[in-house]
Amino acid sequence: MDCHKGLDYIHEAEEDIWVEKINELRLNGRLCSWMTGFHPQQLPCHLEGGFLNGSYNVCQIFIFEDGTTWILRLPRVSSISPEYAEEKVIMEVEALDIIHKKTTIPVPQVKAWGYARDNSLDLGPFLIMEWINGICLGGILIDGESRVIKKDISDDKIEFIYRQMADIMLQLHEIDFERIGNLPTPRTGASVPVRPLTWKVHDILRTGGVNTFGDPAQEFPTVTEYFQHVIGQDWKQLHDQPNSIGGWYTASTEYRNQKVLGPLIPGMVHPEYERGPFKLICDDLGPKNLLVRSAEDLTIVGMVDLEWTYVGPAQLFASAPWWLLQDRPINQQWDFSNDDVPPQEITSRYLRCLDIFKRVLEEEEAKRPEAKGKGTSLSALVKWSETSGAMWLHMLLSSGFLDSLGFPCGHLRRHVGVEWWQEEMTKLEGSEEVKAFVDKKLPMFDRYEENMKKIEVQKALMDEGKITKKEFAALARSILAGEQGS
């Protein structure tokens, strides 16, 4: 399933306008003056380097007169829906506070944070933290445009990284919560919805244009109820995103695929943790969130960028990690072929790295006597996720844009039985419910393509300088006015 291209164009134009405003504030000195107001002694500061552009934040380093170094994080206009930007910042502040107080994991201390209304520069909500001097591990591990770890990274280095990640996971696994949802807010004192702000639900909204958040006060007493809620988000996206299908075949296939998937959930819930305790989960945590000393010394000195952190099922936390090769296994190069054949090379690499991770996790766990006697161990849960096939379900539930040829779905299908899965799909073929869905979706897709042609015309005018970016965004939104979430 593809993102909504029209929304992408709008968000890019709106971010360009926002970045121009930030640049003006950088040049006229107001950004530094504003930062000075947060320093305990109101010391002057200067900019250090240019923007640091992350997936979800624009960052800027400031050095104060006494040598203190802070970093400002502003949620990116292109990546973050404005109605959820404050909640995102609040959850990151609370996550950093919990980890700082309850673990020895090196995370930056929060110096200040604020709502959009607190930002006199009109740049939206913000987060100011101490600067941790280090190099992003993610950048060291990749080469060129590929987001997959380079093949020439030695097993010794992989093991050294995984061993440190195992220690991080073991420490986080010790923290228990009573309910699924957003983190408690003792540090910020903020009032936030009960339901969690996950990477998936926000991504479906921001890049797909479909609001699947549901009731903000909804509670999830059991893992089964939560998983059913999450798979419901996929259903809503499939139904409501105008380009969730590309024609009759994909409409029928994706509908039937999700229909087969749903009933599998109860059988893949670990009974010991059905009602808790629940764990701290960061949907985006992986090598790119880690700072190391240098390209030669991969010792972790900081863990940063903890947006999309919430309280979730223990089995979701203690699953075979998606990040073993750094890239998300939902991206296109991981996809199965149209003949339902998995990508052999990347599958072999992933499973070999999983074996390394399981071994070092057990070894690190054995060094921690406090990890014993508290129910099923973290390493045992990771193994269970593999043997039960739940690891593939977890990857699906953690990401939107569900695709029947995607890596997790393909491997889940192979785990439960390709023949059985195909038989279930065949039973639904030609049914009235499938026909009704296809009949509804095809006109939606036609309207999407018509709208995209109109938007492309306006974009060309913007690119030629005949209309402004602000005018383009307004015109494009008017074209999409009939589509949900635009």
N, C-alpha and C positions, 0 to 999 in steps of 0.2 A: 504494500500500500504506500502510495506517495504522499508527500506533504501537499498542502494547498498552496500552489505557486502564487496565486494572487495575494494571499496573506503575506507570503515571503517578501514580495515586492513592496507592499505597504510598510511592513516592519523595517525593511532596509532604508526606505526613504525617511521614515520617522526617526530612525537612529542617526542618519546623516545630519538631520536638523539638530538633534540633541548633541551630537559630537561637536558640531560647529559652535554651539553655545558653550560647551566645556572648553574648547580651544580658545575662545574669546576670553573666558575667565582665567585661563592659564596665562594668556599674554598680558592682560591688564592688571594682573597681580591680585585680583579679588579672591582667587582660589586659595592662595597662600595666606591671605589675610583671614579668610574664613577658618582655615585650619589652625592658625595661631590662637583663635578663640577657644580651642579645645585643650590647649596645653596648660598644665597647672600654673605655670609662671607666665603664660601668655607670650612665650618666646617667638621671635620671628622665625620663619622657615623658608626654604627654597625648594623648588622642584628638583627631583633627581631623575633624569632621563625622561623618556616619553611615556605614553600610555603602555600599560601591560594589558593586553586584550585576552581575556578568558572567554570561555563559551557563554558564560552568564553574567560576567561583570567586566566593567572597565575599571582598571586600577591605576593609581598614581602614587609614587613614593615621594615622601617629603622628609627632608632633613632639617632639624631644628638647630638653633644657634649653639646649643650645648652638645650637639652630636647625636641626639636621640633621633631614631628613624621610625617613622610610622608609614602605614599604607592605607590609602582610602579606597574603598570598594563601593562602586555604584552599579546597581543592577542594570544590565544592558537593555535598552529600549527595544532592540530587535529580538531579544531572546526571552524577555520576562514580561508577562502580562501585567499592566500597571495595577490592576485590581488585586493582584497577589504578590506584588513586589515587597510590600511591607511585611507580610506574613513570612515570606522567604527570609528576609533579614532577621526577623525575630527568632525564627527557628535556628538559624545559624548561630546567633548570639547564645541561645540556650544550649545548643549542642556543644559549643566551645566551652561554656561554663561547666557543664556536666563533666566533660572529658578532662578539663583542667583540674577539677576537684576530686575526681574519683579514679584517675589513672595517672600513670607517669608518661603517657604519650605526649610528645612535644607539640603543643598547639599554641598559636599566638594568643596573647592576652588582648581582650577587647578594651580599647581606650574610650570609645564613644560609639553610639549608634543613634539613629533617629528616624522618625516618620518623615514622610514627604513634607508635612506641614512644618517640621523643624528645620528644613533645609532652606535657608534664606536665599540661596543661589538658584532655587527652583530646579534642582537636578534630580529630585526624587528622594526616596529613602536611602540611607547610607550606613556604612559600617567602617569604623576606623580601628585599626589594630596595630600592634607592634609589628615591626618588620623582622622576619627571620631570614638571616642571610644563608642562602643555599641555592642549589640548582635544581630545576624541575626534573625529577626522575623520568617522567614521561618523554621529555624531549631527548634524553640520552638514549632511550631504548628504541626509538624509531628512526627511520631514514627516508627522506623523500616524502611523497604524498601518502604512503601507506601508514595506517594507524596501528598496524600489527607489529609486535616486537620483532626486531631484526633477527634474521636467522643466525647471524654470527655472534650473538650474545651467548657466552659460554654457559654451560650448565652450572658451573660454580657461581657465576654471578646471579643466575636465576635463583639458585638455592639461597644465596645470601639475601636477596630481596625478599623471597617468600618467607624466609625464617623471621625476618623483621615484621612482615605483614601478619604472620601467624601470632607473633607476640601482641601486636595491636588487636587482633581479633580476640585473642584470649582475654585480654584486659577488658575489652568492651563487652564480652560475653558475661562477665561477672556482674554487670549492671542490669538489674531487673526492674520492670515496670508492671503495673497492674492492669493497664488497658491499652488497646490498640488506638492510635490516633496521633495527634500532634503532641510534641513534647510539653511537659509542664513548664510554666513560665515564671519561676521565682526570681530570675535575674532581671527580666524586663518588666514584669508585672503586667504584661500585655494580655488582653482578652483575645483569644484566638478560637477558631472553630474546633470542635472535637475531632472531626474527621482529619486524617493526615494530608498534608501537602506533599504529595509524592512527585517524583520526576515524571512518571508516566501520565498522571492526570493533568499535570500542567502542560506537558509536551503535546498531548492530544488537543488541548485548547489552543495553544500558541501556534502550532504548526499545522494542525488539522482543522481548527476552527470550530470544534465541538466541545461544549461544556459538559463534562461527565462527572463533575464534583459531587452532585447529589446534595442531600440534606446536610448542612454544616454541623448539625447537632447529632448526626447519626452515630450510634455506638455499635461496637462489634464485640460481643461477649466471647465469641469463639473464632478460631482460625477459619473454620469452614464458612462461616457467615462472611468473614472478611474476604476470603478468596472468591466467593460467589459475587460479592459486590464488585471486586476488581474485574472479574471476567465480564460483568455487566457493563463496565466501561468500554470494553472492546466491542460488545454488541451495539452500544449506543453510537460509537464511532463508525462502525460499519454501516449502520442505518442512516446516520445523519450527515456524515461528511460527503459532500457531493461527488468527490473523485475517489471514494474508497474502493471503487471497482473501475475496471477499464473496459467493460463490455459484458455481454451475456455470460461468457464462460467464467470469467473471474467472479462475477456476481454470484453465480450458482455455486462455484467451488468454495469461495470464502464463507458463504452462509452455511453450507453443509459442514465445512471443516469446524467452524465454531460450534455448530450444533453437536458434533461428535465430541468435541473437547470438553464442554461443560460438565457432563455427568462423570468425568474421570476425577474431578476434584476431591470428592469425599474420600476416595480410596487412596489419596496421596497426602492426607493430613496425618502428621505424627500424633498418635493418641496421647502421648505423655504431655504434650504442650498445647493441646487443643484449647485449653482455657488459661494459658499462661504458665509461668511468667513470660512476659513479652520483652523484646530486646530493642536496643537502639540500632536503627538501620539508616545508613547513608546510601541512597541509591546510586550516587555518582562516585563513590569511593574506589580508587584504584591507583595505579602508579603515578598518574598525572597529578594526583593530589599530594604527592610526597616530595619534599625537598631533601636533597642529599648534599653531602659536603662538597663533592666534586665528581667529575666524570670518572675519575680513577678510584675515589673512595665513595662507595654507595651507601655509606652509613646514613640512615634517616635522621635529619635534624629538625624536621617540621612536617606536620600534617595540616593541610590548609583546604580551603574551598569546600566547606561542609554544608552547602545548601542541599535541599531535598533530604533532610534528616528528620526522622520521625520514629515512633514506637510501632513495631510490627511483630509478626510471628517469629518465634525463635527459629523455626525451621527455615524461614526466609533468610535470616541472618546467617545461620549455620549451614549454608548450602555450598555446593561446589562453586567457587567464585567464577563469575563471568569474566573477570578482569585478568585472568592468567596470561593472556597474550595482549593485554591492554585494551585492544579494540573491543567494542561491543559485538557479541556474536549475532546481533540482529542486523548488522550492516550487510550490504549487498554481496560483498566478496565471500561471505560465509554461506550464501544461499545454496539450497539443494538445486539440482538441475530439474528441468521439466519432466525428466524420467524418474524423479524421486531418488536420485543418486546423491549422496553427500559429497562435499568437497573433500577429497581424500587427504590431501596434504595438511590443510589447516585443522581438520578433525584429528589427525594423528598427532600433530603438534600440541593441540589443546589437551588431549587425553594424556599425553606423556607429561606435560607440565602439571596436570592434575595429580598424577602419581607422585611427582616430586613434592607438590604442596602437601598432599596427605601425609607423606612420610615426615616432612619437617614439622608439620603441625603436631603430630603425635610425639615427636621428640621434644618439642618445646612445651607441650602440655605435661609431659612427664617431669619437667623441671619445676612445675607449679603445684605443690601439694594442695593449695587452696582450691584448685580446679576439681578435685576429687570429692565424691560424696554429695554432689549437688545435682543428681539426676544424670541423664545421659550426657556424656562428655561432648565437647565441641567436635572433636575428631570423629567420634562415633556418629554424630548427626550428619557431618559432611559425607561420611561413607554411606550412611543411610540414604542421603539424597541421591547418591549415584545408583545404588543397587535398586532403589524403589522407582527410579526414574523421575522423582520429584524435582531433581535439579533442572530438568528441562522445563517442567511446569513453572518453576520459580522464575526462570529467565523470561518466559512468556508473560507471566503476571507482572513482572517488573517493568515491562516496556509496552508502549502502545504500538499502533500500526501493525497489528497481528497479520502475519503472512503465512499461508499454508506451506510455502516453499522455504520459509525462514529456517535457519539452523536449529533453534530450539524446537520448533514444531516438527521438523523432519525427524529429529532424533527421538522426540516423544512418540511419534508415530511408529518408529522402528522398535522402541522399547515395548509398547503395548501390543505390537503386531501389525505389520503393514496390511496383511490380508484382512484381518478383523476390521481395521480402520476403513479400508476400501469397501468392505461389505456394508458397513454402517453408512458410508457416503452414498453407496448405490441405492440403499433403501429409501433415501430421501430424494433421489433424483426424480424429477418430474412431479414431485408432490405439489399440492396446492400452495403450501406455505412458501416453498422455494419459488414457485411461479409468481406469487404475489410480491415477494421481495424483489425479484428481477424486474417485474413490471413497474415497480416503484422507482428502482434505482436507475434504470436506463435513461429515463427523461431527466433525472437529476444530473447525470453525467453529461448529457447533451447540453443542458443549460450551463454547466460548469465550463465546458469547452467554448461555448458562445461568449460567456463572460470573460474568459481568459483572452479571447481575441480582442475584445473591447479594451481590456486592461493593457494588453500589449501595445495597442495604438496609443494610449495615453502615456505609457512608459517611454515609447519612442519620442513623443513630444517633450517629455521631461529630459530625456537624454540629450535632445537637441537644444535644450535651454528655452523652449517655447512656452513651457509652463514650469512653475516652481515645484519643488518637492512637496511642499505643503499642499499645493493645489492638486498634485497627482494623488497624494494619499486620500484627500477628500473625495476626488472623483472616483478612485478605485473603490473606496468604501461604499459610495453610493451605488456603484454597479453591483456590489456584493450584498446590498442591503437585505435581500431576501434570503440570504444564507445565514444559518445560525453561527453565532460566535465571531462574526467578522468585525 
